[in-house]
């Protein structure tokens, strides 16, 4: 029986995220917390690099839905950004 494998890669790309806030500091806090819904992603990506491969089951264990967004390893991402 075949398994599904998830290949993770990273790449350079750009996105515009409109955030409503009173100050730049508040906007950055909202951004860092991931408390936004609109994410206008550019179609141009480059410098693709393989990160890792894992089974669908392993991927599902690392993923969660926070009520607004489906994210992978979200706490790690928030610590880095």
Backbone as CSV, one residue per row, in Angstrom:
resi,resn,N_x,N_y,N_z,CA_x,CA_y,CA_z,C_x,C_y,C_z
1,UNK,0.843,-1.181,0.000,0.000,0.000,0.000,0.889,1.246,0.000
2,UNK,0.562,2.206,-0.836,1.340,3.435,-0.926,1.009,4.360,0.231
3,UNK,2.022,5.121,0.658,1.861,6.142,1.688,1.977,7.510,1.029
4,UNK,1.454,8.492,1.705,1.640,9.872,1.270,2.809,10.457,2.041
5,UNK,3.723,11.068,1.320,4.861,11.730,1.928,4.755,13.225,1.685
6,UNK,5.078,13.993,2.698,5.066,15.447,2.596,6.514,15.915,2.504
7,UNK,6.830,16.626,1.449,8.161,17.186,1.284,8.073,18.670,1.611
8,UNK,8.872,19.098,2.563,8.900,20.501,2.962,10.087,21.173,2.282
9,UNK,9.814,22.340,1.715,10.886,23.110,1.128,10.745,24.556,1.575
10,UNK,11.839,25.281,1.503,11.770,26.705,1.801,12.224,27.459,0.565
11,UNK,11.789,28.701,0.461,12.095,29.488,-0.713,11.946,30.960,-0.374
12,UNK,12.433,31.788,-1.259,12.297,33.224,-1.104,11.061,33.657,-1.868
13,UNK,10.245,34.440,-1.218,9.047,34.985,-1.831,8.616,36.201,-1.026
14,UNK,7.643,36.897,-1.507,7.194,38.107,-0.837,5.683,38.074,-0.647
15,UNK,5.217,38.765,0.382,3.789,38.862,0.658,3.495,40.225,1.257
16,UNK,2.302,40.717,1.001,1.809,41.946,1.629,0.695,41.549,2.577
17,UNK,0.783,42.024,3.819,-0.191,41.677,4.843,-0.775,42.966,5.406
18,UNK,-1.989,43.321,5.007,-2.592,44.533,5.557,-3.068,44.282,6.994
19,UNK,-2.621,45.126,7.906,-2.979,44.996,9.321,-3.465,46.348,9.820
20,UNK,-4.635,46.363,10.436,-5.168,47.596,11.019,-4.705,47.702,12.456
21,UNK,-4.065,48.835,12.784,-3.538,49.046,14.133,-3.389,50.539,14.374
22,UNK,-3.287,50.905,15.649,-3.102,52.311,16.024,-1.657,52.758,15.827
23,UNK,-0.709,51.848,16.045,0.710,52.191,15.964,1.471,51.101,15.218
24,UNK,2.684,51.421,14.833,3.547,50.437,14.191,3.850,49.282,15.139
25,UNK,4.047,49.586,16.417,4.324,48.539,17.416,3.148,47.576,17.535
26,UNK,1.944,48.112,17.555,0.757,47.253,17.620,0.644,46.396,16.363
27,UNK,0.926,46.981,15.197,0.873,46.230,13.948,1.883,45.083,13.970
28,UNK,3.087,45.344,14.467,4.101,44.297,14.544,3.699,43.210,15.529
29,UNK,3.055,43.566,16.636,2.582,42.573,17.600,1.510,41.678,16.968
30,UNK,0.596,42.292,16.237,-0.449,41.530,15.550,0.188,40.580,14.536
31,UNK,1.171,41.083,13.795,1.875,40.257,12.813,2.586,39.092,13.478
32,UNK,3.329,39.352,14.538,4.082,38.292,15.223,3.163,37.237,15.832
33,UNK,1.982,37.661,16.272,1.013,36.722,16.851,0.234,35.964,15.783
34,UNK,0.368,36.378,14.542,-0.365,35.717,13.466,-1.838,36.053,13.465
35,UNK,-2.202,37.191,14.069,-3.612,37.579,14.183,-4.075,38.386,12.978
36,UNK,-3.953,37.814,11.796,-4.406,38.467,10.579,-5.003,37.410,9.665
37,UNK,-5.854,37.854,8.755,-6.536,36.897,7.883,-6.179,37.087,6.415
38,UNK,-5.804,38.296,6.025,-5.486,38.556,4.625,-3.986,38.411,4.423
39,UNK,-3.627,37.643,3.407,-2.218,37.389,3.125,-2.066,37.390,1.614
40,UNK,-1.641,38.515,1.055,-1.515,38.674,-0.389,-0.116,38.250,-0.809
41,UNK,-0.003,37.026,-1.293,1.290,36.434,-1.608,1.633,36.640,-3.083
42,UNK,2.855,37.088,-3.317,3.356,37.262,-4.676,3.498,35.901,-5.351
43,UNK,3.358,35.865,-6.657,3.455,34.608,-7.401,4.887,34.208,-7.740
44,UNK,5.846,35.065,-7.490,7.231,34.793,-7.852,8.005,34.253,-6.656
45,UNK,8.522,33.047,-6.799,9.317,32.414,-5.752,10.613,31.919,-6.380
46,UNK,11.666,31.884,-5.596,12.944,31.417,-6.124,13.817,30.897,-4.990
47,UNK,14.938,30.357,-5.335,15.889,29.773,-4.377,15.250,28.669,-3.533
48,UNK,14.568,27.746,-4.197,13.957,26.621,-3.498,15.030,25.746,-2.872
49,UNK,14.771,25.264,-1.671,15.713,24.395,-0.963,14.944,23.326,-0.201
50,UNK,15.319,22.076,-0.384,14.710,20.966,0.334,14.988,21.115,1.831
51,UNK,13.968,20.892,2.673,14.130,20.958,4.125,14.046,19.562,4.724
52,UNK,12.920,18.857,4.482,12.787,17.504,5.022,11.634,16.779,4.351
53,UNK,11.593,15.472,4.592,10.504,14.638,4.108,9.983,13.827,5.284
54,UNK,8.678,13.638,5.316,8.065,12.823,6.377,6.755,12.259,5.861
55,UNK,6.246,11.275,6.568,4.979,10.666,6.171,3.831,11.601,6.527
56,UNK,2.693,11.351,5.913,1.494,12.136,6.224,1.180,12.063,7.714
57,UNK,1.345,10.880,8.314,1.064,10.710,9.741,1.987,11.577,10.594
58,UNK,3.267,11.618,10.254,4.216,12.463,10.994,3.864,13.936,10.821
59,UNK,3.505,14.310,9.605,3.112,15.686,9.309,1.898,16.092,10.135
60,UNK,0.891,15.213,10.188,-0.334,15.520,10.928,-0.064,15.714,12.410
61,UNK,0.886,14.987,12.965,1.219,15.136,14.384,1.854,16.494,14.668
62,UNK,2.524,17.083,13.680,3.195,18.373,13.851,2.289,19.544,13.506
63,UNK,1.108,19.297,12.991,0.234,20.347,12.501,-0.950,20.538,13.430
64,UNK,-1.505,21.742,13.392,-2.732,21.986,14.144,-3.488,23.152,13.549
65,UNK,-4.747,23.235,13.922,-5.619,24.310,13.474,-5.974,25.137,14.682
66,UNK,-5.666,26.449,14.657,-5.880,27.296,15.829,-7.230,28.005,15.823
67,UNK,-8.113,27.617,14.930,-9.413,28.253,14.837,-9.487,29.245,13.684
68,UNK,-8.337,29.751,13.272,-8.279,30.689,12.144,-7.368,30.213,11.032
69,UNK,-6.262,29.628,11.411,-5.247,29.250,10.428,-4.760,27.835,10.686
70,UNK,-4.439,27.136,9.601,-3.800,25.837,9.701,-2.307,26.086,9.598
71,UNK,-1.568,25.757,10.635,-0.143,26.052,10.631,0.656,24.825,11.016
72,UNK,1.904,24.811,10.587,2.827,23.743,10.934,3.826,24.296,11.923
73,UNK,4.048,23.566,12.985,5.055,23.932,13.969,4.948,25.411,14.311
74,UNK,3.731,25.870,14.564,3.452,27.288,14.713,4.271,27.943,15.821
75,UNK,4.448,27.275,16.942,5.202,27.890,18.020,6.648,28.133,17.624
76,UNK,7.244,27.224,16.882,8.614,27.432,16.393,8.656,28.627,15.463
77,UNK,7.662,28.744,14.563,7.636,29.841,13.624,7.526,31.166,14.351
78,UNK,6.636,31.243,15.339,6.451,32.492,16.076,7.709,32.879,16.832
79,UNK,8.460,31.907,17.343,9.694,32.225,18.061,10.741,32.789,17.115
80,UNK,10.733,32.360,15.874,11.726,32.825,14.912,11.358,34.174,14.293
81,UNK,10.093,34.551,14.346,9.670,35.785,13.680,9.176,36.787,14.654
